[in-house]
Amino acid sequence: MFGNIKIHNFRGVSQLEIDDFRQVNLFVGKNNCGKSSVLEALFLNAGASNPDLPRRINKLIRKMDNVDEPSFRTLFNNFDYSKSIIINTGVKDSNESRELTITPSIAAREMAIPVSATSESIATNATGDDVNGLRLRFRLVDMEKHEKAIETRLLVKGINIQLESPSDFDFIDTLKGRLVSSDLSLAGLSEMFDKVQTEKKVDDILRVLQKIEPALKEIRLGKDGALMCDVGLPKLVPMNIMGDGIIKVLCIILAIVASSDGILLIDEVENGLHYSSLGIMWEAILHSAQELNVQVFATTHSYECIKAFCSSNGQMELGNEDNRRCYRIERKGEKFRVETYNAEEVCASIDSGWEVR
């Protein structure tokens, strides 16, 4: 699990550091304070050897379908290519330190970055016209100070996207991360549901969903992998007519199961849910994350979601009262500040009428 993160020159974040990550972590703050950027940075670092992730965060979180120089520029603070993106994390379980450095790829001069180069020394005077992609350099140092480094590239060649890794690439990263966007979609859920079905955990999910929709009796895979459900009618009905709340909670629980022993990142976790269902959602997240050893990071704008996060007792069932944190990110110009709260402090702040969003 991640213990901390340091972000330099990524999106709207010039410099930001957050410590003391726990099992379930919630980022709050005003619009444009950097909440989603922190999620994206964690996702990039968790899959740092995969050069396709910058494209995926632009598509999933920023809803940008284009893969071109303007889309690459949005990753850099103030759209400035001269300052490298640097994302550092520390991993609690293995005492690893992970560093990802992202710079533009220059078509006119495809020079290699030496493996021994430091992140501070990697810079460019790219103007934009000569940028044809991104270069990602990942460096991992384990607890015995052994170092591994790899450089990959995301390139645009005409109308094609090209992902490049070293020909002798044999690096296997044991850390895995999954990103859930704020959109409600059943796309990709069939594969995750099949895994749940194989592991005989469908009843566990059903019990959670029945707290939102008592009429729900069964979920199964139908033709062509479509999710179908039994709500007491003569025939099964498609899951996608059951309402946003049911779909949102199902998406989250299936993503947690699919992320076992890994990291799950959820943008705008409250989207699609009525405030009365938020407590059910957080109890399911807290319990499932603990049971399956998943570290969860989420963002929210919702006061009701924060209140449900701190008051939910899902973690109490497993005897762990200190497995969640709330981080309020404050921004003033280019300066960032992070306030950290445990669940008890969040509840006390809400009861006292303090603003924690």
Order of alpha helices (4+ residues) and beta strands (2+ residues): beta-beta-beta-alpha-alpha-alpha-beta-beta-beta-beta-beta-beta-alpha-alpha-beta-beta-beta-alpha-beta-alpha-beta-alpha-beta-beta-alpha
